[in-house]
Amino acid sequence: MEQASTLHFRAITAHDAPAIARLHATSWRTAYRGILTDAYLDDDLESERRSVWTAKLSAPEAGPGWLALVNDGAVGFVYVRPREDAHWGTLVDNLHVLPGHQGLGIGRRLLHTVGGWAAAHAPDARVHLWVFADNTPARGFYAHVGGSEVEFVDRAASDGRDLPEYRVAWNSPAALIAGTVPFRRQAGL
């Protein structure tokens, strides 16, 4: 008999840096192929991301994050920086779901968690994120959950180039919550 998968979410801790780095590198190698350079994506990206996440998570006051786990294996995460911008508010610094787990509502639930947290901790602040202009699947997802593309600029990318990105924003945590009401439980999850 096949055992059903279990999906749960928990707060990120400093001990999660290696798992988040693995997940982040895997996600980038898929989602950003053709956006970031192959040389950058094919280099030791996991070690580079481990350094980044070790530093970020060693300063928990910088912001919270949540990990999505299926059968205790990390399949997605979100990390936020409260009130990062005086006008745009709380920054969704990272949102990633492994390719094999996309389309199951995990990203939507992670963003919903952000909305709930922001409603409790920064209810008067907007919520925003940056997305590469060429990342059309992500842009479509953010539009589907109520995000509006409010700014278009070239920004420094991790591979050293300046690339066009959109700022996607929700006018309030309540707007993010409304746009990300989780789907009913997916079969098997």
Buried (B, 14 or more C-beta within 10 A) or exposed (E): EEEEBEBEBEEBEEEBBBBBBBBBBBBBBBBBEEBBBEEBBEEEBBEBBBEBBBEBBEEEEBBBBBBBBBEEEBBBBBBBBBBBBEEBBBBBBBBBBBEEBBEBBBBBBBBBBBBBBBBEBBEEBBBBBBBBBBBEEBBEBBEEBBBBBBEEEEEEBBBEEEBEBBBBBBBBBBBBBBBBEBEEEEEEB
